[in-house]
């Protein structure tokens, strides 16, 4: 029915962080317990390390080869493990180990999510320069989300145990309204003029003919007058990240406090889009600027900001995540390579960030950016190749239930013919795959809503079992999937809630009440786990 994770001397902050990630991704209800004797209801036991006494509870054991934080300092064995015919890099175990989890899944997943492999980098550009040294480059050139594949395999293992034991089990819905993936349009506002004002004077842009050419170019670069009506027609909302510092070295960007930008931001807010921070180019080297620039943009927006993407994607991890947390931001979406599309952390995300320097989970979530214009194969100029890559990202996000975060600069939407065609293909795929389309802040709200759902009681009788699920965060509807036959679903006041069949013979229920009460039929072959 649910999973009980048993704490022991091996459950370090890094281990607990990784197990939380695996189980939150799977959608199973779970609790942490100090020991097996503290289990107070039906469930499956999850053990980490060498502990084997399960008190006759059905159990799944996660073997440990090494403390995840020690990965860079000790010699480890990287093995290949095949999942659905695909060889993946994993932290190996002793050849003598024979269990249902045949590799150190915790160390493997932590290694990629924490970006521990970038530990020795000292400059924000080092990750791009050294990307060929990354294990994920050697196994598919970042095109395969290794962590997502492992999570799906791990989830199937747990489901199989439940089915073999004849247990009913529940999983939280991956996305609202039964959607199979999330999708976020994000736009970094870097350039808003076709030519620098100083260049205009020096190059004589004031003749009648040149003025007309400049006006046409300006209209293409200032894409909002075309883009926002398009979003309104589709009913889609996006995230727009703005630079709050007018000058980046000798390069002038724009003045966020000008009347033109104040008007634009008021329009974005009125139409339901999100405004985020785009920290200026050298902010990472001057950490105090994060908070300074955030406050400057908040003065214009009139409310707190929630997220950011670093300009030029310049940063080292976990330092950039810590800077976001220290600035009061809830998420970052900077994680990507500047010249290569793909999965830098092995996942489409999102995932909670971990600071391996301070050995703690951060109050910050990462939404990895899958691709942007020039990071696509061929720099996005070969539209056929670019379309193939983009379709692959959509297919992968739907298969593994992740959020596909795409960056497209407004200045490039209509000013370059090939990028315009690629942009149109992205919007067509967004319609075709029917994902949960929302700004990143709303994607984060869904993640927190899903995490907060709690299974608070299980009452088993002769032929039925009654469950009560608590929904403390009602900003968005909750959703659960049940493997058994649902007889009745109501809220805390007895009002009926409908359900519908979904794949794998499961039933899905979407609800927005404080509680969900479920009555499920028990067949002769079904039962709840041992008490």
N, C-alpha and C positions, 0 to 999 in steps of 0.2 A: 504493500500500500504506500509506504514511504520509506526513505533510506535513513538509517542512523549511522552517522560518522563517529567513530570512536577515537577520542584523543589519547595520545600516549607521548612518551618522551621524544618520539621522532616527529611530532606534529609541530614543526617550526612555523613561523609566520609565512615563509615561502611555500611550505607544503600546504598549509591551510588555504592560502590564497589560490593555489592551483586546483585543489579539490573543489573549492567553492566554484571556481570557473567551470570546471568540467560538469558539475551537477547543475549549475544554473543554465548552462548551455543545453543540457539534456532535457530540462523542464520538469524533472522529478521533484516531488516534495521531499525535503530532507531536513534533518536536525543534527546538531553536534551534541554529543554526550561525553561526559568525563570517563565513563566506563560502561561496559555492557550491562551491568546490574542496574544502571540508571534508565534503561529503556522502559517506557511506560505504555507501550502500545504495539500494534502489529507493524512489522517492517522487515526490511532487508538490512543487514549489517555490512558496513564498508570499513575495512581495516587497511591501515597503511603500515608498511614495514614487515617485520617478521612475526608479529603477533598472530596466533592461529586459534586461540580459544574463543569460539563464537557462542558458547552455551546453547548449542543446537539450533541457533538461528541460521537461516539461509544467509550466506555471506558472499561477498566479492572482495578479494584481496588485491591491493595495489603494491606490488613488490618494489623495494627501494634498492637501487645500486649505489646511490650517492646523494648527499645533501645537495639540493639544487643550487644553493648559493656557492658551493665549492666547485661547480663545474669548470670555471676557467682555470682553477688552480691545481686541479688534479688530472692525471691522465685518465681519460674515459674511453670506453669502447663504443664507437658509433657503428651500429648494425643497420642493415636494411631489413625492413619488415614490409611484407606485401599485404595490402588491403585492396580487395577487388582487382587483383592483378597489377596494382601500382606499387612500386618499390618506394618506401619512404625512409628518411633518415631518423633513427631512434637511438636512445641511450640503451645499450645492451645490458643483459644480465649474465649471470653465471650459466654456463652450458647445462649445469645440473638442474636448473630451475624448471619445473613443469607445472605451470598454472594457466588459468584462462587468460591472464594478462601477461604475455611473454616478454615484455620489455618494461623499462622504468618510464611509465606514462607520465608521472608527475614531473620528473626531471626533464623529460623531452619537451613537454608543453611549456614549462616554466622557462626553459632556455630560450624559446622563440618569443614568447609573450613579453618577457622582461627586457629583451634586447641585450641580454647579458653578453652576447657574442661581440657587441660593439664596445665592450668595457675599456679597451685600450685606445680608443679614438680620442684625440685631443683637440680636434678642430671640427666645426660644424659641417665642413665639406668632406670629411674623411669617409663617411658612409658611402657616398656616391663614388669616390675614388677607389674604394676597396670592395665594391659589391661582389666582385668575382670570387672573393675569399669566403663568402657566406655559404653555409651548407645548403641553403635553399636555392642558391644559384646552381650548384652542382647537381641538384635534383630537380630539374625542370625550369631553371632560370626564372624563379619567382612566379611561374604561371600556375602552380598548383598550391592550393591552401592547405598545407600539410597539417596544421593544427585543426582546421575544420574537418578534414578527413578523419583524423584520429578521434575527434569528439563524436562524430557520427558513428564510427565503429564502436566506441566505448558505450554509447547509448544503446546500440543494438545488443551488446553483450548483456547489459542490465535487463533490457526487455526480455531477452531469451531466458534469463534466470526466472523472472516473474512468470513467464508462460510455462516453463518446465515445472515449476512448483504449483501451477494451477492457480496463481494469484491474480486478483483484479489489481490493476495499477492505474495511476493517473499521471498525466503530464500537462504542464501549463502550455497554453497555446503559444506558438512561436511569435505570432503577430496578430494585431487586431483584425476582426472580421474574417478570420480564417485565412488570411493572406499567408503565402509561403515565404516571402522575402520582404525586406525593407529596401527603400530606395530614397536617396536624398540628393537633390540638385543643390550644389553649393557654388557660389560665385565670388571670387576674390576680385575686388575692385582695385586694380593697379593703375590703369591708364584711363583717363576720361577725355583726353584731347588728342586729336590726330597729329598735332605738332606743338612743340614747346613754344610758349609765347615769345621767348627770346629768339628762337630760330626763325619764327615768322618774320620778325623785323629784319634779321640778318639776311634772310633768303628772299625778301621782297614778296611776301604773300599777300600783298594788298592791291594788286592789279585785279581788274574785274574777272578775268578768266581764272586766275589762281584763287580768287575768293570763292568762286562757285565750286571749284574742285575741293577746296578746303571745307566748305559747308557740307558737301556730300560725305566727305571723309569723317567729319565731326559727327554727323548723324549716325554713321555706321559704328563708330567707336562708343558713342553715348547710346548704348543699346536698350536702355530702360523703356523708352517710349514704344518699342516694339515688343520687348520681352514681357513686360508686366501685363499688357492686355492678353498676350498669349497664355500666360499662366492663369489669368482670370477665366478665360474661355475653357480651359481644361479643368479648373478647380484644383490646381496644384499650388503648393506653397514651397518656398525655397529658403536657403540661408545665404545672406549676402555679408561678406566680411570686408570691413573698411579700414584703411590706414588712417590713423589719427595724428600722425606726425607729418607735417607738410613736406619737410625736406629729408631725404635719405642721402647723407653726404652732400654731393653737388647736384643731386637729381631731385627736381621738384615734382611732387606728386599732385596733391590738391589740398585745399583747405576744407576740412570737414565741417567747420563752423560757418562756411559761406552760406548765403541764402539759398543757393542752388542745391547744395547738399542737405541743408535742413529740410527743404521742401521734399527732396527725394526720400529722405529717411521717414518723414511723416507719412508719405505715400506708402512706403513699404510696410510700415507698422499698421496703417489703416487697412491694408489689403491682406494682412495675416502672415506676412513673411517675417523671418527672423533676421535681426542685425547682429553680427558678430564682429570680433576684433581681428584685424590683420596686423599683428605687431610688425613694426618697420624692420628693415633689413638687418640692422646691427643691434637689435634689441637683445638678442641672446648674449652678446658680449657685454651688455649693460643692463643687468636684470632689473634695476629700479625702473627702467622705462616701461616694463610690462604694466605695472600698476598705474604709472603716469598716463600712458596712452589709453588704458582702459577707462580711467576717470574722465579723460578728455572726451572720449566718444560717448560715454554715459551721459555727460552733460548735454549732448545733442539729442540722444535717444530719449532721455528722460526716465530711464529705468535701468536696473542692473543688467549687464550682459551675462551670457551663459557660457560662451565658447569662443575658440580662436583657431586660426591657422597661421603659423609663422610664415612671414614673407620669404620667398625663395626656399621654403621648407628647411631653413637653416636651424639646426639644433642638435644637441646631444641628449641622449636619454640615459637615466631618468630625469636629468636636469630640467629639460623643457616641461615635462609633466609637473615637476615640483614648482616651477615658476608659475604654471597655470593655477595650481592649487593655492599658492601663496598670494596670487592676485584675486582669489575669490571666484575663479572660473570653474565650471563643472565639467567641461570637456575640452579636448583638443582634437584637431583633425589634420595635423601636420605630417603624420607618419606616412611617408611615401619616398620614392626615389625621384630625383629631378629628371632623369633621362631614361627611366625604365618603368613601365607599368607593371603592376603585380602586387604580391603579398609580402611586404617587407617583414612582417611579424608572423607570417604563415597563416593569417586569418583575414577574412573580410570584416570581422568585428561586428559589434563593438566589444571592448573588453575593459575591465577596470585596470588601472595602472598600478604597478608595483615598483617601489623605490628600493633597488637592491643595495644602494649605498647606506640607507638608513634602516633597511630590513623591515619595511612596513608597507601596508596597502595604502595607497593615496586616495584622497577624496577627489578623484579625477578619472574620467572615462576617455578612452581613445577610440575615435572613429577613423580607422585607416582609410586613406584616400587611394582608391584603386588605380585611377588614371586621370590625366588631364590632357589637353591638346597635344603638346609636344612630347609627352612621355609615351604616347601610343607608338606601335611599330611604324617605322618610317617617318616619325615625327608627325603622324596624322595626315601627311600629305598624300599618301597612297590610300585612297578611300576604301578600296576593296579589302586591303590588309587590315586597316583600322576597324572596319565593320566586323570582320571575322573575330578580332580580339574582343571587341565590345560585346558581341553576342556570347562569347565564351564566358565573360564576366557575369552576364545576366543568368546564363544557365547554371553557373557554379553557385551564385548567390541563392538561387531558388532551390538547388539540390541540397544545400547545407544550411539553409535558413539563416542567412546573415544579412546585414545591411550593406548594400552597394552604395558607397559614397563617391560621387563623381564631381570633379572640379572642372568648371568651364568658365574662362574669363569673359565677362560681358564684352570687352573690347574686341574679342576675336570671333564673336558669334556671326556677325554679318559683314565683317570687313575682309575676310579671307574666304574665297569661294570653296576651297576644299574643306576647311574647318566648318563652314556653314552646312555643307552636305553631311559631314559626320555628326554635327549637332542634331540635325533633323533625324538621323538614324537613331540617335539615343532617345529622342522623344517618342519615336514610333515604337521602339522596344519597350519603353516604359508603359505605353498603352497596351502592348501585346501581352506582357508578362503580368500585368495587374498587381504590382507590388503595393505595399503600404508606403505611399509617397508622403513624406512629411519633412519639415526642417529638422536639423539635427537635434535641437532642443526637444522637440516632440518625440523623436526617436528615443532620446534619453529618458523622457517621462514614461514611455512605454516600458523600457527596460526596468525602471524602478518599480512601476506598477506590477509587472510580472514577478519581480523578485519578492515583493511584499506579500503576495498571496500566501496564506498559511492554512494548512490542514489542522484544525483545532480539535476535532473529535471523530472517533470511529466507533460505531455501535453495531455489533454484529448479532443477528438473530438467526433463527433456523434457516430461513430461505432468503433473507435479505440482509443488506448492510446499509446503514445510514451514515453519511459523511457530512460534516459541516466544514465549509471553507470560508475563511475570513478574508475580506477585501478592504484593508485599512486605507488604501490610497485610491480614491474614487475620481481622480483627475481624468482617468481613462477607463473604459470597461475592461474587466478581467476576462480570462478565457481558460477553460480546462478541457482536456480530452480524457475520456474514460474507456477502459477496455471492456467493461461489462455492459449488461443490458440495463438502461436507465428506465425506471418505472415512474419516477416523479422527480421534478426539480422545482424548488420554490425559493423565495427570498425569506428574510427573517420574519416577514409578516404573513407568510403563507401564500403569497401571490405566485402563480405558476410562471416558470421561465421555460421557454422552448429550447429544444436541442435538435441537432441534425446529425445524420451519419457522415462520417468522413472516411479517409482511406484506412486500410488495415483493420476494418471492422470495429472502428472506434466511434464514439459519439462525442460531439463537441458542443459545449455550452458557453455562450457569451453572456455576461451579466455585469450590471453596474450597481448592484445593491451591496449593503454592508456584509451580508452573508449569503452563501449559496448552500442550500440543504439538498442533498441528493439521496434518493432511495434506489438502490441497485439490486437487481435480482441475482441470487447465487444459484448456479446450477450445481449438479452433483460433482462436476469436475473442477469447480471453482471454490476457492476459499481464501481467507486472508492469511498472511504470514503468522507464524507462531507467536504467541504472547509469552 
